[in-house]
Amino acid sequence: MGVLSQDAFLNELTKLYESNKDKGSVVITIKQVYPKTLNKSRGKDDKLLVSGEKQEPRCLVRAIGGNKKKLSTIVAKKDQLRFHGMFSNIIKVHMDSLKKRDKKKKRATQNKSTSK
């Protein structure tokens, strides 16, 4: 799937979490990217425009579901706070499906092996 708008990405991310709730995983990556410049030759500084002004970096947010469904969006600096707020709410809502670790059993087995 191509690059989605931010609202469409958040809607699809919610659906992705819902479909992978019982079994599967969702992997999210966030990467800093710079917009494509007019000068596309390699070896040149891609952060500079032809006029010499620097472009603002953007965030590329990707999500891959257990069923190999891929989503991505690009977030500009001016939209960062709004997007991050909505993005974090979606992640918090879907944290309940995580398995809790059983630390007591781990510690008990470690204490038995060290006491011998």
Rosetta silent file (secondary structure, phi, psi, omega in degrees, C-alpha in Angstrom):
SEQUENCE: MGVLSQDAFLNELTKLYESNKDKGSVVITIKQVYPKTLNKSRGKDDKLLVSGEKQEPRCLVRAIGGNKKKLSTIVAKKDQLRFHGMFSNIIKVHMDSLKKRDKKKKRATQNKSTSK
SCORE:     score description
SCORE:     0.000 S_00000001
   1 L     0.000  145.465 -179.107    0.000    0.000    0.000 S_00000001
   2 L   -76.913 -169.654  179.968    1.270    3.491   -0.723 S_00000001
   3 E   -76.351  125.313 -178.418    1.670    6.407    1.631 S_00000001
   4 E   -95.407  163.180  170.709   -1.631    7.219    3.342 S_00000001
   5 L   -69.639  164.618 -175.089   -2.866   10.473    4.799 S_00000001
   6 H   -64.319  -43.269  179.992   -2.408   10.746    8.548 S_00000001
   7 H   -66.378  -41.438  177.669   -6.064   10.215    9.417 S_00000001
   8 H   -64.574  -39.078  178.035   -6.378    7.263    7.054 S_00000001
   9 H   -61.138  -45.264 -179.019   -3.189    5.766    8.531 S_00000001
  10 H   -65.831  -38.096  176.522   -4.558    6.027   12.078 S_00000001
  11 H   -64.937  -45.157  179.327   -7.865    4.434   11.032 S_00000001
  12 H   -67.619  -33.658  177.644   -6.085    1.578    9.256 S_00000001
  13 H   -64.690  -40.073  176.876   -3.716    1.146   12.227 S_00000001
  14 H   -62.012  -44.123  178.123   -6.706    0.686   14.518 S_00000001
  15 H   -63.890  -37.550  179.463   -8.120   -1.959   12.160 S_00000001
  16 H   -64.613  -43.245  176.487   -4.700   -3.635   12.014 S_00000001
  17 H   -63.534  -41.147 -179.917   -4.531   -3.867   15.802 S_00000001
  18 H   -62.929  -41.954 -178.246   -8.084   -5.240   15.915 S_00000001
  19 H   -72.427  -23.013 -179.880   -7.315   -7.954   13.358 S_00000001
  20 L  -105.910   19.249 -175.511   -4.138   -9.019   15.193 S_00000001
  21 L   -68.765  -45.940 -177.598   -5.583   -8.902   18.701 S_00000001
  22 L   -76.962  -43.337 -177.771   -5.952  -12.644   19.285 S_00000001
  23 L  -148.620  133.898  179.613   -2.929  -13.831   17.383 S_00000001
  24 L   122.827 -177.501 -178.120   -0.213  -11.967   15.557 S_00000001
  25 L  -144.563  161.856  175.638    1.849   -8.859   16.021 S_00000001
  26 E  -127.090  124.509  179.906    2.126   -5.291   14.824 S_00000001
  27 E  -109.039  127.726 -179.112    5.549   -3.764   14.222 S_00000001
  28 E  -117.900  131.839  175.600    5.848    0.013   14.118 S_00000001
  29 E  -125.912  144.244  177.471    8.912    1.892   12.907 S_00000001
  30 E  -126.855  129.234 -174.555    9.540    5.621   12.893 S_00000001
  31 E  -136.083  140.098  176.175   12.289    7.090   10.745 S_00000001
  32 E   -82.591  128.952  179.402   13.489   10.618   10.070 S_00000001
  33 E  -132.927  157.695  175.041   13.445   11.453    6.363 S_00000001
  34 L  -111.840  143.956  178.485   14.087   14.505    4.227 S_00000001
  35 L   -59.971  152.960  178.041   11.890   15.431    1.265 S_00000001
  36 L   -63.196  139.824 -179.244   13.228   14.599   -2.152 S_00000001
  37 L  -100.661  171.566  178.658   15.295   17.390   -3.537 S_00000001
  38 L   -71.376  -29.090  179.296   15.605   18.669   -7.055 S_00000001
  39 L   -90.899  107.166 -174.992   19.177   17.362   -7.221 S_00000001
  40 L  -100.694    7.905 -179.146   18.860   13.568   -7.376 S_00000001
  41 L   -75.230  144.883 -179.095   22.495   12.683   -8.046 S_00000001
  42 L   -76.000  154.301  179.442   24.201   10.471   -5.481 S_00000001
  43 L    90.199  -13.571  178.371   27.039   11.769   -3.422 S_00000001
  44 L   -91.483  160.822  177.421   25.482   15.222   -3.070 S_00000001
  45 L   -74.787  108.779 -177.246   23.989   16.517    0.153 S_00000001
  46 L   -71.250  -13.368 -177.452   20.319   15.528   -0.129 S_00000001
  47 L   -81.385   -9.347 -175.801   19.360   17.896    2.679 S_00000001
  48 E  -103.122  138.623  172.003   20.075   20.992    0.610 S_00000001
  49 L   -81.939  172.053  177.338   17.852   22.568   -1.945 S_00000001
  50 L   -62.560  -34.236 -178.905   19.231   24.120   -5.093 S_00000001
  51 L   -77.029   -9.791  178.380   18.849   27.539   -3.444 S_00000001
  52 L    96.415   -2.553  178.917   20.943   26.368   -0.480 S_00000001
  53 L   -83.216  143.762  178.181   18.150   26.377    2.105 S_00000001
  54 E   -83.193  143.636  177.472   17.758   23.348    4.336 S_00000001
  55 L   -92.442  151.435  177.643   14.497   21.463    4.284 S_00000001
  56 L   -75.364  137.293  176.441   12.747   20.414    7.463 S_00000001
  57 L   -70.589  156.305  177.519   12.972   16.707    8.231 S_00000001
  58 E  -125.447  166.189  177.826    9.788   14.670    8.372 S_00000001
  59 E  -106.445  129.374  172.980    8.890   11.421   10.104 S_00000001
  60 E   -98.955  117.761 -178.802    8.074    8.320    8.121 S_00000001
  61 E  -109.979  124.548 -179.321    5.838    6.085   10.230 S_00000001
  62 E  -121.976  146.997  174.678    5.383    2.483    9.112 S_00000001
  63 E  -136.244  133.350  178.804    3.260   -0.319   10.509 S_00000001
  64 E  -125.801  125.583 -179.639    3.395   -3.955    9.456 S_00000001
  65 E   -91.576  168.459  179.411    0.774   -6.436   10.670 S_00000001
  66 L   -61.725  -25.456  178.091    1.058  -10.163   11.236 S_00000001
  67 L   -91.689   20.002  176.908   -0.823  -10.755    7.998 S_00000001
  68 L    65.109   23.597  174.937    1.880   -8.776    6.129 S_00000001
  69 L   -81.585  129.753 -175.760   -0.346   -5.741    5.663 S_00000001
  70 E  -113.851  134.826  177.798    1.824   -2.647    5.318 S_00000001
  71 E  -128.948  149.947  174.910    0.852    0.923    6.157 S_00000001
  72 E  -155.719  153.119  175.617    2.874    4.123    6.019 S_00000001
  73 E  -151.186  161.176  177.374    2.464    7.869    6.383 S_00000001
  74 E  -117.801  129.729 -177.220    4.668   10.935    6.477 S_00000001
  75 E  -112.548  122.200  176.820    4.290   13.429    9.326 S_00000001
  76 L   -79.902  163.241 -177.093    5.476   17.009    8.901 S_00000001
  77 H   -60.907  -37.456 -177.108    6.876   18.981   11.820 S_00000001
  78 H   -70.391  -24.658 -179.521    3.794   21.187   12.116 S_00000001
  79 H   -97.439    2.651 -171.423    1.488   18.141   12.449 S_00000001
  80 H   -61.555  -47.553 -176.353    3.709   16.240   14.864 S_00000001
  81 H   -64.411  -44.459  179.460    1.931   17.041   18.144 S_00000001
  82 H   -63.627  -46.130 -179.173   -1.554   16.281   16.846 S_00000001
  83 H   -64.357  -45.118 -177.256   -0.440   13.043   15.186 S_00000001
  84 H   -62.909  -38.018  178.284    1.586   11.891   18.184 S_00000001
  85 H   -62.503  -46.908  179.848   -1.342   12.459   20.543 S_00000001
  86 H   -70.085  -37.711  179.406   -3.729   10.390   18.445 S_00000001
  87 H   -63.882  -44.832 -179.367   -1.058    7.779   17.693 S_00000001
  88 H   -67.920  -34.218  176.519   -0.230    7.276   21.377 S_00000001
  89 H   -63.423  -40.899  178.714   -3.931    6.956   22.263 S_00000001
  90 H   -63.770  -43.090 -179.448   -4.344    4.146   19.727 S_00000001
  91 H   -66.003  -42.267  179.368   -1.315    2.327   21.101 S_00000001
  92 H   -62.452  -40.694 -179.293   -2.496    2.727   24.725 S_00000001
  93 H   -63.428  -35.797 -175.534   -5.950    1.372   23.908 S_00000001
  94 H   -96.587   11.341  176.204   -4.496   -1.749   22.307 S_00000001
  95 H   -75.860  -15.447 -176.011   -1.894   -2.477   25.000 S_00000001
  96 H   -67.551  -17.946 -178.809   -4.391   -4.647   26.894 S_00000001
  97 H   -86.943    2.826  176.842   -3.785   -7.611   24.612 S_00000001
  98 L   -72.833  145.906  177.228   -0.151   -7.937   25.715 S_00000001
  99 L   -81.544  138.496  177.748    0.737  -11.025   27.724 S_00000001
 100 L   -84.307  138.802  178.941    1.875  -10.402   31.274 S_00000001
 101 L   -80.090  146.249  177.961    5.212  -11.886   32.236 S_00000001
 102 L  -101.229   92.852 -175.933    5.357  -14.236   35.186 S_00000001
 103 H   -76.379  -27.864 -176.928    8.358  -12.941   37.109 S_00000001
 104 H   -63.756  -43.060  179.790    7.742  -15.031   40.240 S_00000001
 105 H   -66.122  -38.329  179.191    8.415  -18.340   38.508 S_00000001
 106 H   -63.668  -46.256 -179.035   11.583  -16.973   36.917 S_00000001
 107 H   -66.775  -37.675 -179.812   12.946  -15.711   40.231 S_00000001
 108 H   -64.878  -41.356  179.083   12.053  -18.934   42.042 S_00000001
 109 H   -70.577  -32.938  177.839   13.954  -21.059   39.521 S_00000001
 110 H   -70.889  -39.038  179.298   16.943  -18.717   39.659 S_00000001
 111 H   -66.655  -36.910  178.510   17.033  -18.777   43.472 S_00000001
 112 H   -66.688  -40.736 -178.106   16.947  -22.604   43.519 S_00000001
 113 H   -73.022  -30.192 -179.608   19.830  -22.883   41.066 S_00000001
 114 H   -83.269  -22.731 -178.150   22.025  -20.351   42.927 S_00000001
 115 H   -80.828  -13.941 -178.718   21.360  -21.856   46.392 S_00000001
 116 L   -76.488    0.000    0.000   22.790  -25.286   45.441 S_00000001
